[in-house]
Amino acid sequence: MMGKRIHNFNAGPAALPLPVLEEIQQEFLDYKGSGMSITEVSHRSKWFDDIINEAITRTKRLLNIGDDFQVLFIQGGASLQFCMVPMNLSLTGKPVEYVNTGTWSTKAIKEAQIQGKNVQVIASSEDKYFSYIPTAYDIDENAAYLHFTSNNTIKGTQWAEFPEAGKVPLVCDMSSDFMSRPFDAGPFGLIYAGAQKNIGPAGAAMVIIRNDMLERVPQDIPTMLKYTTFSDKNSMFNTPPCFIIYTVNLVLKWIEETIGGLENMAEINREKAKFLYGFIDQSGFYRGTAAEDSRSLMNVTFRLPDEVLEAKFVEAALKEGLGGLKGHRSVGGCRASIYNATGVEAVKELVNFMKAFEMREG
Ligand SMILES: Cc1ncc(COP(=O)(O)O)c(C=O)c1O
């Protein structure tokens, strides 16, 4: 017997669309007449080949990109990309540039520094505890790339518009807002996203790389750390994370066929965030922590008057079927992650609970 499902506000691994989970459940023991679960079929079979190719086609269609980009699946999460990006895309005699907007950017910068690259941090919001997205920076037109984090999962900030870097390719960690809104992929040399927030379970990152970036990949780095190893073999040089790719494909199908694409997805995400921030702003009890013009539509971070109340809030919410509202352990407070699969209804229930809690405890 299935227990009651909660409204899931986890930051990652995070909610998946219910129809996707149901489809997985329904075909789990016998995938399309194979007599096997998808976790049992060979990655060299036609069944799996169709899945990975469909996932790639859907990604390209959703992002409106053509054959000048490759879509790859690489294990090691977004964190391995912090290392692979400078290893593969830096160029002798040219700096690699970074904008530091929080924990994840800091980690990306560290991985480039470990490799002895010429790292230039051209802007940072560390002076105000990473509560905003910097707007003033100068980009060196000689840079090999400019790296930034489009959505800062921990502090709840997000680039509303991406930096303009002219001919310098943008490289972006989109882990926590990938597939939440449409954007122009043209200026990007590489985009990566850990799957476990908006597009699937944990276990792989999706990497979208422009063909000209593949020409930069050095010969003398380990095979499994080269982007070309993945692009040459359709992400199947070795056994890929099959179940993750299968689930990602179903999530992308849900975005395309049920939601109707990224414009609609973005509209729903805007509506959810507006509703929640609107409530927080009129309350004297809850306080948003991100600068208003830098607020994330994905991770809504807020505080209550004190930490005792925050702990009580998280616990009481869970009793009401609202889970995952504790802030990241490094910053405390509360956080509601409202990714694609957390619907308008869930946000409305959260706001109702927040109102009742404020009445009781405020
Ligand atoms: C923006 C961002 N980048 C990178 C990571 C690290 O991802 P992974 O755990 O897949 O290495 C996270 C994880 O929460 C994240 O939110």
The ligand as an SDF file (V2000), in Angstrom:
LIG
                    3D

 16 16  0  0  0  0  0  0  0  0999 V2000
   24.3430   25.1560   -8.5170 C   0  0  0  0  0  0  0  0  0  0  0  0
   24.9590   23.8670   -8.0910 C   0  0  0  0  0  0  0  0  0  0  0  0
   26.1190   23.4760   -8.6470 N   0  0  0  0  0  0  0  0  0  0  0  0
   26.7080   22.3140   -8.3010 C   0  0  0  0  0  0  0  0  0  0  0  0
   26.1650   21.4810   -7.3690 C   0  0  0  0  0  0  0  0  0  0  0  0
   26.8790   20.2000   -7.0190 C   0  0  0  0  0  0  0  0  0  0  0  0
   26.2440   19.1770   -7.6850 O   0  0  0  0  0  0  0  0  0  0  0  0
   26.6540   17.6510   -7.5490 P   0  0  0  0  0  0  0  0  0  0  0  0
   26.2280   17.2220   -6.1960 O   0  0  0  0  0  0  0  0  0  0  0  0
   25.8920   17.0130   -8.6580 O   0  0  0  0  0  0  0  0  0  0  0  0
   28.1170   17.5450   -7.7340 O   0  0  0  0  0  0  0  0  0  0  0  0
   24.9600   21.8330   -6.7530 C   0  0  0  0  0  0  0  0  0  0  0  0
   24.3550   20.9150   -5.7580 C   0  0  0  0  0  0  0  0  0  0  0  0
   23.4880   21.1710   -5.0120 O   0  0  0  0  0  0  0  0  0  0  0  0
   24.3480   23.0500   -7.1310 C   0  0  0  0  0  0  0  0  0  0  0  0
   23.2000   23.4320   -6.5650 O   0  0  0  0  0  0  0  0  0  0  0  0
  1  2  1  0
  2  3  1  0
  2 15  2  0
  3  4  2  0
  4  5  1  0
  5  6  1  0
  5 12  2  0
  6  7  1  0
  7  8  1  0
  8  9  2  0
  8 10  1  0
  8 11  1  0
 12 13  1  0
 12 15  1  0
 13 14  2  0
 15 16  1  0
M  END
$$$$
